[in-house]
């Protein structure tokens, strides 16, 4: 029997990773969101705060807090700055995920990491799911959220291609359709994970 099953969840920008995470959470999975951990690194009480200030002094607002939109604008326009920021944040996020997964008992733990393969986080996982979505559907969803085609492309350039993520993953969930259709795919995988936990 497996004590816990750690499942990495990744996918391209706008494919619906958070939707899939929430569906697993409703079924009883524990979810760890790497982006939330990374955002904590930007707080004043973070051990990384001063180092990130040195890298992005222009991203501080009048209250001395980071404006994530300003950081995003710099990161996606300057690959060197992005790599330097990732070199600071990724080890911090990796350690936090390791720490958090150890606090869960016999559970399925979903670890949502957009850059899972790019940052080498697959080493933390027993299995990996890639979420994919047809491009027209994805662009329409992101457009409704206010993202321009240019901003989407800038984010995509900073990531591994979705097709390659799907090839490297153990499972693929297509989130191009309705939430209920995606939910059925999640339920099938949930049943499979339950069998793995039982050692079947």
Secondary structure, 3 states (H helix, E strand, C coil): CCCCEEEEEEECCCCCHHHHHHHHHHHCCEEEEHHHHHHHCCCCCCCCHHHHHHHCHHHECCCCCECHHHHHHHHCCCHHHHHHHHHHHHHHHHHHHHHHHCCCCCCEEEEECCCCCCCCHHHHCCEEEEEECCHHHHHHHHHHCCCCHHHHHHHHHCCCCHHHHHHHCCEEEECCCCHHHHHHHHHHHHHHHHHHHCCC
